[in-house]
């Protein structure tokens, strides 16, 4: 039992780390808060730039070019990410605001307008025997479009509630924080790719460590300002239920729609895993820019923090099912031949 627990913790160390970060923020908020002992607000800004610089190095121009031509797949995935998801907020946003704290409700708004992930979308597509070049192109395109679209959608939806912020300033700040380092990494890719490949295992963990520091910082600020005093376990359970409902609805809606559009197995797999996911890696730094030093940032981040492990778990199961389906189809073709 002890051995299996250790193995699980080793495998799921990032999820465990998020829980630990929240617990530490509750116990020692002055250590992790902005301007606190560790100065995490400054440390994490540098860490975010390094992460997206490394993402830029890791993006293969050839794979992106190979995925460009399938415009129907691209249009489908980006529509799910930036149209279908936000429509959920239009349909249910007022209900969220009526039954939960405003910050938590806006956290769901933020979750629904985020771009897709890169690494996990491509990884799940590969496991499911899907269209890998198409997944790489769409996940990358989504991240770039999100820099501009996410702040605009946030302003539109929150503006309906009388809340406003400088959209252009947010877009410029996010571009500097995420897009600029990614472009620099892509430019320097030919020079540093060999070194990057040698240390890929470390690189793959670095972004997760930075996210853990951001979570610790955000929750420390919230605890320091007393935001969680009126927050109950019922809201957490409600948030988990909403996240599950949204995920199941989107995934099954994408699967059904992909078949209606006549997508084959490979394109359907890419559509499901690129269209259904929301990014934690880019979402957390975006939140820091858009919402600034708002002490409610921890509550605003709660939905994406809950959604992230749920989408990984659910999509991992789907990826294995798609893989078995593809293998079975290959075996049937060999028998027929």
ChimeraX attribute file (.defattr): number of C-alpha atoms within 10 A of each C-alpha:
attribute: neighborCount
match mode: 1-to-1
recipient: residues
	/A:1	6
	/A:2	7
	/A:3	8
	/A:4	9
	/A:5	10
	/A:6	12
	/A:7	12
	/A:8	12
	/A:9	14
	/A:10	11
	/A:11	11
	/A:12	12
	/A:13	14
	/A:14	17
	/A:15	17
	/A:16	13
	/A:17	19
	/A:18	20
	/A:19	15
	/A:20	14
	/A:21	21
	/A:22	20
	/A:23	15
	/A:24	16
	/A:25	24
	/A:26	19
	/A:27	11
	/A:28	14
	/A:29	24
	/A:30	18
	/A:31	19
	/A:32	27
	/A:33	26
	/A:34	20
	/A:35	14
	/A:36	15
	/A:37	11
	/A:38	14
	/A:39	14
	/A:40	21
	/A:41	19
	/A:42	11
	/A:43	13
	/A:44	20
	/A:45	16
	/A:46	13
	/A:47	19
	/A:48	23
	/A:49	19
	/A:50	21
	/A:51	24
	/A:52	23
	/A:53	24
	/A:54	24
	/A:55	22
	/A:56	23
	/A:57	24
	/A:58	18
	/A:59	18
	/A:60	14
	/A:61	13
	/A:62	9
	/A:63	15
	/A:64	19
	/A:65	13
	/A:66	14
	/A:67	19
	/A:68	15
	/A:69	11
	/A:70	13
	/A:71	11
	/A:72	11
	/A:73	23
	/A:74	24
	/A:75	11
	/A:76	17
	/A:77	27
	/A:78	21
	/A:79	13
	/A:80	21
	/A:81	23
	/A:82	22
	/A:83	13
	/A:84	17
	/A:85	21
	/A:86	23
	/A:87	14
	/A:88	15
	/A:89	21
	/A:90	13
	/A:91	9
	/A:92	12
	/A:93	17
	/A:94	12
	/A:95	12
	/A:96	18
	/A:97	16
	/A:98	11
	/A:99	11
	/A:100	16
	/A:101	15
	/A:102	14
	/A:103	18
	/A:104	24
	/A:105	23
	/A:106	23
	/A:107	21
	/A:108	25
	/A:109	25
	/A:110	25
	/A:111	26
	/A:112	26
	/A:113	27
	/A:114	30
	/A:115	30
	/A:116	33
	/A:117	25
	/A:118	26
	/A:119	17
	/A:120	19
	/A:121	28
	/A:122	25
	/A:123	17
	/A:124	27
	/A:125	31
	/A:126	19
	/A:127	18
	/A:128	29
	/A:129	21
	/A:130	27
	/A:131	21
	/A:132	25
	/A:133	22
	/A:134	28
	/A:135	34
	/A:136	28
	/A:137	24
	/A:138	30
	/A:139	28
	/A:140	23
	/A:141	17
	/A:142	26
	/A:143	22
	/A:144	17
	/A:145	15
	/A:146	24
	/A:147	24
	/A:148	17
	/A:149	18
	/A:150	26
	/A:151	26
	/A:152	18
	/A:153	20
	/A:154	23
	/A:155	19
	/A:156	15
	/A:157	21
	/A:158	16
	/A:159	12
	/A:160	10
	/A:161	11
	/A:162	9
	/A:163	11
	/A:164	13
	/A:165	14
	/A:166	11
	/A:167	18
	/A:168	12
	/A:169	13
	/A:170	23
	/A:171	21
	/A:172	15
	/A:173	16
	/A:174	23
	/A:175	17
	/A:176	13
	/A:177	25
	/A:178	25
	/A:179	20
	/A:180	16
	/A:181	22
	/A:182	25
	/A:183	16
	/A:184	15
	/A:185	24
	/A:186	22
	/A:187	14
	/A:188	14
	/A:189	21
	/A:190	10
	/A:191	12
	/A:192	13
	/A:193	15
	/A:194	11
	/A:195	10
	/A:196	16
	/A:197	13
	/A:198	10
	/A:199	10
	/A:200	14
	/A:201	10
	/A:202	11
	/A:203	17
	/A:204	14
	/A:205	12
	/A:206	17
	/A:207	19
	/A:208	19
	/A:209	16
	/A:210	23
	/A:211	23
	/A:212	21
	/A:213	19
	/A:214	27
	/A:215	26
	/A:216	29
	/A:217	29
	/A:218	33
	/A:219	29
	/A:220	30
	/A:221	28
	/A:222	23
	/A:223	22
	/A:224	19
	/A:225	15
	/A:226	13
	/A:227	17
	/A:228	15
	/A:229	9
	/A:230	7
	/A:231	14
	/A:232	9
	/A:233	8
	/A:234	10
	/A:235	14
	/A:236	15
	/A:237	11
	/A:238	13
	/A:239	21
	/A:240	17
	/A:241	13
	/A:242	17
	/A:243	21
	/A:244	17
	/A:245	11
	/A:246	16
	/A:247	20
	/A:248	15
	/A:249	12
	/A:250	20
	/A:251	21
	/A:252	13
	/A:253	14
	/A:254	22
	/A:255	17
	/A:256	13
	/A:257	16
	/A:258	21
	/A:259	13
	/A:260	9
	/A:261	12
	/A:262	10
	/A:263	16
	/A:264	12
	/A:265	18
	/A:266	19
	/A:267	23
	/A:268	25
	/A:269	30
	/A:270	30
	/A:271	30
	/A:272	29
	/A:273	32
	/A:274	32
	/A:275	30
	/A:276	28
	/A:277	26
	/A:278	26
	/A:279	23
	/A:280	23
	/A:281	20
	/A:282	25
	/A:283	26
	/A:284	21
	/A:285	22
	/A:286	25
	/A:287	22
	/A:288	19
	/A:289	19
	/A:290	21
	/A:291	15
	/A:292	12
	/A:293	14
	/A:294	15
	/A:295	21
	/A:296	22
	/A:297	25
	/A:298	27
	/A:299	22
	/A:300	25
	/A:301	25
	/A:302	20
	/A:303	24
	/A:304	22
	/A:305	20
	/A:306	19
	/A:307	24
	/A:308	18
	/A:309	15
	/A:310	16
	/A:311	21
	/A:312	16
	/A:313	11
	/A:314	14
	/A:315	23
	/A:316	19
	/A:317	13
	/A:318	19
	/A:319	22
	/A:320	15
	/A:321	14
	/A:322	22
	/A:323	19
	/A:324	15
	/A:325	15
	/A:326	17
	/A:327	14
	/A:328	12
	/A:329	12
	/A:330	12
	/A:331	12
	/A:332	11
	/A:333	10
	/A:334	9
	/A:335	8
	/A:336	7
	/A:337	6
